[in-house]
């Protein structure tokens, strides 16, 4: 999980993930769309690859990057634990507020 979170901590890597949701792209295409230099994009793609977010398909002298969904699913499952905790807490808070309102009406 730490590799996934570290990979997402950089906004440019999040931008790359957003681009790749639309379909596979080369390093040059990503660089052009984000207005970054290719070495910067390559560095970010290396981090995303190590975290499992992208897969690379060589095509002649180009490398095509495609988004993998498994790390996003893993992150969603991890976050789901927290979602349930917060939902329970909000439900208890809601119950408490309703109880307070009913007491005010009685007074």
C-alpha positions as MATLAB code, in Angstrom:
seq = 'XXXXXXXXXXXXXXXXXXXXXXXXXXXXXXXXXXXXXXXXXXXXXXXXXXXXXXXXXXXXXXXXXXXXXXXXXXXXXXXXXXXXXXXXXXXXXXXXXXXXXXXXXXX';
ca = [
       0.000    0.000    0.000;
       2.894    2.344    0.762;
       4.185    2.193   -2.843;
       0.717    2.990   -4.144;
       0.276    5.981   -1.846;
       3.780    7.275   -2.558;
       3.170    7.016   -6.298;
      -0.031    9.042   -5.948;
       1.582   11.689   -3.744;
       2.962   13.590   -6.756;
       0.416   15.636   -8.701;
       2.116   15.051  -12.065;
       1.751   11.297  -11.577;
      -1.937   11.796  -10.834;
      -2.166   13.804  -14.066;
      -0.537   10.926  -15.948;
      -3.029    8.454  -14.469;
      -5.898   10.714  -15.535;
      -4.520   10.843  -19.080;
      -4.050    7.088  -19.265;
      -7.680    6.528  -18.238;
      -8.528    7.674  -21.765;
      -6.253    5.055  -23.333;
      -2.631    4.026  -23.889;
      -0.082    6.721  -24.716;
       3.605    7.005  -25.508;
       6.019    8.971  -23.335;
       6.113   11.710  -25.976;
       2.332   12.001  -26.107;
       2.125   12.256  -22.320;
       4.893   14.871  -22.287;
       3.116   16.929  -24.949;
      -0.271   16.802  -23.249;
       1.154   17.739  -19.833;
       3.698   20.186  -21.247;
       6.564   18.406  -19.496;
       9.968   17.298  -20.698;
      10.268   13.631  -21.658;
      12.884   12.825  -18.979;
      10.468   14.093  -16.289;
       7.638   11.992  -17.693;
       9.902    8.943  -17.897;
      10.847    9.366  -14.241;
       7.199    9.591  -13.193;
       6.276    6.598  -15.361;
       9.060    4.567  -13.747;
       7.553    5.258  -10.295;
       4.060    4.412  -11.558;
       5.382    1.216  -13.117;
       7.099    0.149   -9.889;
       3.838    0.730   -8.007;
       1.971   -1.361  -10.593;
      -0.119    1.464  -12.057;
       1.129    1.115  -15.630;
       2.291   -1.590  -17.957;
       4.696   -0.952  -20.808;
       4.343   -2.317  -24.327;
       7.360   -1.824  -26.577;
       6.455   -0.954  -30.168;
       9.493   -0.496  -32.425;
      11.452    2.401  -30.887;
       8.516    3.620  -28.768;
       7.170    2.530  -25.422;
       3.419    2.610  -24.990;
       2.048    2.966  -21.466;
      -1.297    1.548  -20.427;
      -3.104    2.023  -17.107;
      -3.566   -1.026  -14.863;
      -6.591   -1.003  -12.562;
      -5.367   -3.438   -9.888;
      -3.601   -0.818   -7.706;
      -6.669    1.414   -7.876;
      -8.866   -1.493   -6.791;
      -6.462   -2.270   -3.940;
      -6.580    1.367   -2.850;
     -10.379    1.385   -3.024;
     -10.563   -1.729   -0.823;
      -8.185   -0.164    1.695;
     -10.170    3.089    1.758;
     -13.406    1.130    2.117;
     -12.397    0.232    5.672;
     -12.297    3.910    6.547;
     -15.528    4.643    4.692;
     -17.400    2.140    6.858;
     -15.908    3.555   10.045;
     -16.906    7.106    9.126;
     -20.369    6.070    7.977;
     -20.955    4.383   11.341;
     -19.751    7.452   13.187;
     -21.967    9.774   11.151;
     -24.965    7.531   11.768;
     -24.322    7.644   15.528;
     -23.922   11.419   15.364;
     -27.163   11.701   13.420;
     -28.957    9.574   16.033;
     -27.522   11.735   18.803;
     -28.620   14.972   17.102;
     -32.143   13.615   16.609;
     -32.222   12.675   20.288;
     -31.145   16.209   21.242;
     -33.820   17.759   19.030;
     -36.485   15.579   20.619;
     -35.338   16.611   24.105;
     -35.525   20.298   23.089;
     -39.087   19.793   21.856;
     -40.046   18.238   25.185;
     -38.688   21.236   27.110;
];
